[in-house]
Each structure stands twice: as structure tokens, then as C-alpha cells.
Amino acid sequence: MRLGLHALGIAAGSDRAIIEAVSKAAEHGGFATLWAGEHVVMVDQSTSRYPYADDGQIAVPADADWLDPWIALSFAAAATTTIGISTGVLLLPEHNPVIVAKQAASLDKLSGGRLTLGIGIGWSREEFEALGVPFKRRSARTAEYVDAMRTIWHHDVASFGGEFVNFTSIRVNPKPVRDRRIPIVLGGNSDAALRRVAEWGDGWYGFNLSDTDEVARCTSLIRGMCRGTGRDPGRLRLAVALREPRPRDVRPLAEMGIDELVLVASPPPDPADVPRFIAELAAEWTPTLD
């Protein structure tokens, strides 16, 4: 099992020097992937329930700096050579899929094929309203956007006709590095989210899960749903972030077939302190992966 780090883009993690220091130290320390999430819009008073906390409230203050993940990960990729980079997650239905297809392929090319595209359908009605995107049917919109993006990546001249996306005989370059595909992992811990993983995702990023029992429930559902759709669950990439991870969780997670444990951690505000911050994480966690 690999070790990922979700630490870039927010608050101290939005500083250029911190991004560079964290990225280099994480690569040197044996981390597999750098993750960066997204919110275009935050509001002071939200009536939308945050699905990854028991109290329904997101822990990030509304006035915190939160970088666009494409830009944050571009800086991370430029500072490194081998570590994977992943959006965790990009709120796909808030974006034009033709533009996202180009952005993702561009970053994949510049990083040498290191990109995983983590996506979600979103949960903040206020954010969708601010962007002028319908909140209803965002799951169907997301599925069609992914289909359209994969069409763009695969074909030199692409056409697509759907409910939300339509284009005819367009060229969108560059193409992704790895056989014209970028792995798409889906966020979300609900049964509906897990069904999307089983039906058309390349993997799952379970975020802020309460414990290994919840991971077991979710992975069991994914595998059962895969069998129901005729897909091989062994081909999915499974990454999880636990609310309060402990080194003793590694063995049961590995036995469940989890590919990557993602640590969610806020980096220190001083770049000089970052190497020790990463070294301490690596010292605590990498021995448990052997």
C-alpha cells in the first residue's frame, strides 16, 4: 500500500514556497501522491450540509486562501519529477468539460503522465448558484462530462452529442501521456457515489472516513456493485483518507485491498520547517507499509 499526502492549496499550503518545499520533501520521503482539492466559492453562512463531517460543517474557514488545484498542482509538478499528482477532488459539474479535458491533458503532459483526475459532484448549492450551474441532476451531468472528456482524449477529431454536452469534429490537444487516458477517481462516500465508482470510475477517493469499519463497508459495496455491472473490482484504484488515522489501521486497510492511504495534514507556515514536518510523517507511517 502506498502513502499519499493531502496538504496543498489551502491556507499555508497555498504559499508558493510551501508548495515547493512540501512537494520536494514528500517525493524524497517516499510519498506516492500529492492531492489538492477544490472549492471555487465559499460562503460565510451555508445552508448546504457538508457530507464529510458529522456536524455537516466544513472545517476550512470561508475566508481562507484556497488555490485552484490546476495551478497548485502545476507548481507541485514543476518542483518534482516522480511523485504523482491528483485533484482531490475537482468539482467537475461546475466546469466546462472541454476546458477541463484540455487542462487535465496539459498538466498530464507537462508532468510526464503523473496526473490522476479526482472528481466529485459537489455538495454546496450556494457554490453552484454563484457559478450559474444547476444544482439538480449534477450527478448525471458529471457522468456525461466524463464521457465527453474521454471521447476528446481518445479521438484526434472528436464529436459528442448528449443532454449537457454537444460538439462536432473538434480537435483538442495535447492528448494524455498514457494511452490517451487519465485515470478518473471519484470522491464521495454515499451509496450513490460508490455506485458511480462501480459503474464508470477508474477508482475511488474515500475522504474523511470515520474508521476502517466504514472503509470496509464502502469497499464491500463497490465490489458487489462491480460484480453486478460485470466490471472487475481489482482494476479500480482505491485511496482513502481517515478522519483520525493510526498506524495500526494500515494492515486492515491493506487486507481490504486499499491501494493508498492519504494523510490529510496542514503544513507549517515556514518553509524551513517543512522538511522536518514531512520527515516526521514519513518516520511514523512508512515503516507500517512494509
C-alpha positions in Angstrom: 0.0 0.0 0.0 1.2 3.5 -0.9 1.1 6.7 1.2 -0.4 9.9 -0.2 -0.4 13.4 1.2 -3.3 15.9 1.0 -1.7 19.1 2.1 -1.6 21.6 -0.8 -3.7 24.5 -1.8 -5.3 25.8 1.4 -4.1 28.4 3.9 -0.3 27.8 4.5 -0.5 25.2 1.7 -1.3 27.9 -0.8 2.0 29.6 -0.4 4.4 29.1 -3.3 7.4 28.3 -1.1 5.4 25.9 1.0 4.1 24.1 -2.1 7.6 23.7 -3.4 9.1 22.6 -0.1 6.2 20.1 0.6 6.4 18.6 -2.9 10.1 18.1 -2.9 10.2 16.7 0.7 7.2 14.4 0.0 8.8 13.0 -3.1 12.1 12.5 -1.2 10.3 10.9 1.7 8.6 8.2 -0.4 5.1 9.6 -0.7 3.2 8.3 -3.8 0.8 11.2 -4.5 0.2 14.8 -3.7 -3.5 15.7 -3.5 -5.2 19.1 -3.8 -8.9 19.7 -3.5 -11.2 22.5 -4.8 -13.9 25.0 -3.9 -14.3 27.9 -6.3 -16.7 29.6 -3.9 -17.1 29.6 -0.1 -19.8 31.4 1.8 -20.0 32.7 5.4 -23.4 31.2 6.1 -24.2 28.0 4.2 -27.5 26.0 4.4 -25.8 23.2 2.5 -24.7 20.2 4.5 -21.0 19.2 4.2 -21.2 15.4 3.8 -17.8 14.6 5.3 -18.3 15.7 8.9 -20.8 14.6 11.5 -21.9 18.2 12.2 -22.4 19.0 8.5 -19.9 21.8 8.6 -16.6 22.1 6.6 -13.6 22.8 8.8 -11.9 25.2 6.3 -12.8 28.9 7.2 -14.7 30.7 4.4 -12.0 33.4 4.3 -9.1 31.0 3.9 -7.0 31.1 0.8 -7.9 28.2 -1.5 -5.9 27.8 -4.7 -7.3 26.5 -8.0 -6.0 22.9 -7.9 -4.7 23.0 -11.5 -2.4 25.9 -10.6 -1.3 24.4 -7.2 -0.6 21.0 -8.8 1.3 22.7 -11.7 3.7 24.2 -9.2 4.0 20.9 -7.4 4.7 19.1 -10.7 7.3 21.6 -11.7 9.1 21.1 -8.4 9.3 17.3 -8.7 10.0 14.5 -11.1 8.4 11.3 -10.0 5.6 11.8 -7.4 2.0 11.5 -8.6 -0.3 14.5 -8.5 -4.1 14.3 -8.1 -7.1 16.6 -7.8 -8.8 15.5 -4.6 -11.4 16.5 -5.8 -12.3 18.7 -8.7 -16.0 19.6 -8.7 -16.5 18.6 -12.3 -20.1 19.7 -13.0 -19.1 23.3 -12.1 -16.7 23.4 -15.1 -16.9 23.2 -18.9 -15.8 19.7 -19.7 -14.0 20.6 -22.9 -11.8 23.1 -21.0 -11.2 20.5 -18.2 -10.2 17.9 -20.8 -7.6 20.3 -22.1 -6.4 21.4 -18.7 -6.0 17.9 -17.5 -4.2 16.7 -20.6 -1.9 19.7 -20.5 -0.9 19.0 -16.9 -0.6 15.3 -17.6 1.8 16.1 -20.5 3.9 18.6 -18.5 4.2 16.3 -15.5 5.2 13.3 -17.7 1.9 11.4 -17.2 1.7 11.8 -13.4 -1.8 13.1 -13.2 -4.9 11.3 -11.6 -8.1 13.3 -12.0 -10.1 13.0 -8.8 -13.6 14.4 -9.3 -16.8 14.9 -7.3 -20.3 16.1 -8.0 -20.3 18.8 -5.3 -22.4 19.5 -2.3 -22.7 23.3 -1.9 -25.9 24.6 -3.5 -24.6 28.2 -2.9 -21.5 27.5 -4.9 -23.4 26.2 -7.9 -25.8 29.2 -7.8 -22.8 31.6 -7.7 -21.4 29.9 -10.8 -24.7 29.8 -12.6 -24.8 26.0 -12.8 -27.9 24.0 -12.0 -27.6 22.1 -8.7 -30.1 19.5 -9.7 -29.0 16.5 -11.8 -25.4 17.2 -11.2 -24.7 13.5 -11.0 -26.0 12.9 -14.5 -24.1 16.0 -15.7 -20.9 14.7 -14.2 -21.2 11.3 -15.8 -21.8 12.8 -19.2 -18.9 15.3 -18.8 -16.6 12.3 -18.1 -17.9 10.5 -21.2 -17.3 13.6 -23.3 -13.8 14.2 -21.9 -12.8 10.6 -22.5 -14.0 11.0 -26.1 -11.9 14.1 -26.5 -8.8 12.4 -25.1 -9.2 9.3 -27.3 -10.0 10.8 -30.7 -8.0 13.1 -32.8 -11.2 14.6 -34.2 -14.0 14.3 -31.6 -17.7 14.5 -31.7 -20.2 14.1 -28.9 -24.0 14.5 -28.5 -25.7 14.5 -25.2 -28.1 16.3 -22.9 -25.4 18.6 -21.4 -22.5 18.5 -23.9 -22.5 18.8 -27.7 -19.6 19.3 -30.1 -18.8 18.2 -33.6 -15.5 17.4 -35.2 -13.3 19.3 -32.8 -9.6 18.9 -32.1 -8.4 19.3 -28.5 -4.7 18.8 -27.9 -2.5 17.7 -26.3 -3.5 14.2 -25.5 -2.8 12.4 -22.2 0.5 10.6 -22.0 -0.6 7.1 -21.0 -2.5 5.6 -23.9 -4.7 8.8 -24.2 -6.3 8.2 -20.8 -6.1 9.9 -17.5 -7.3 7.8 -14.5 -10.5 9.3 -13.1 -11.2 8.5 -9.4 -14.4 9.6 -7.8 -15.0 11.1 -4.4 -18.0 10.6 -2.2 -18.9 8.0 0.5 -22.6 7.7 -0.1 -24.1 4.6 -1.7 -24.9 6.7 -4.8 -21.3 7.9 -5.0 -20.0 4.3 -4.7 -22.3 3.2 -7.5 -20.8 5.8 -9.8 -17.3 4.3 -8.9 -18.5 0.8 -9.8 -20.3 1.8 -13.0 -17.8 4.1 -14.7 -15.0 5.3 -12.5 -11.3 4.2 -12.5 -11.2 4.4 -8.8 -12.4 5.8 -5.5 -11.1 8.5 -3.1 -12.9 8.0 0.1 -12.4 11.2 2.2 -12.6 11.8 5.9 -13.9 8.3 6.6 -14.6 7.6 10.3 -12.7 4.3 10.7 -11.7 1.1 9.0 -15.2 -0.3 9.5 -16.6 2.4 7.3 -13.9 1.7 4.7 -14.8 -2.0 4.8 -18.5 -1.2 4.3 -17.7 1.1 1.3 -15.3 -1.3 -0.4 -17.6 -4.2 0.0 -20.4 -2.2 -1.7 -18.1 -1.2 -4.5 -17.1 -4.7 -5.2 -20.6 -6.0 -5.0 -21.8 -3.3 -7.4 -18.9 -4.0 -9.8 -19.9 -7.7 -10.0 -23.4 -6.5 -10.7 -22.2 -4.5 -13.7 -19.7 -7.0 -14.9 -16.7 -4.9 -14.0 -13.5 -6.3 -12.4 -13.2 -4.5 -9.0 -9.5 -5.4 -8.9 -8.9 -2.9 -11.7 -10.0 0.0 -9.5 -7.6 2.3 -7.7 -8.8 2.7 -4.1 -7.5 5.6 -2.0 -8.8 6.6 1.4 -8.3 9.4 4.0 -9.3 8.6 7.5 -10.6 11.2 10.0 -8.1 10.1 12.7 -5.7 7.6 11.1 -3.5 5.4 13.2 -0.5 3.3 12.1 -2.4 0.1 13.2 -5.0 0.9 10.6 -2.6 0.1 7.8 -2.7 -3.7 8.0 -6.5 -4.0 7.8 -6.7 -1.4 5.0 -4.1 -3.3 3.0 -6.1 -6.5 3.6 -9.2 -4.8 2.2 -7.3 -4.0 -1.0 -6.8 -0.3 -0.4 -4.0 1.0 -2.7 -3.3 4.3 -1.0 -3.7 5.8 2.5 -3.9 9.5 2.1 -2.8 11.6 5.1 -4.6 15.0 5.4 -2.2 17.4 7.1 -1.7 21.1 7.2 1.9 22.1 6.5 3.7 24.6 8.8 3.7 28.2 7.6 7.5 28.4 7.5 9.2 26.6 4.6 12.2 25.9 6.7 10.0 23.7 9.0 8.6 21.7 6.1 11.4 19.1 5.8 11.0 18.1 9.4 7.2 18.1 9.1 7.4 15.6 6.2 10.2 13.6 7.8 8.2 13.1 10.9 5.2 11.9 8.9 7.4 9.6 6.9 9.0 8.2 10.0 5.7 7.4 11.6 4.0 5.9 8.6 6.4 4.4 6.1 7.5 1.6 8.4 3.9 0.4 8.6 3.8 -0.1 4.9 6.5 -2.8 4.7 
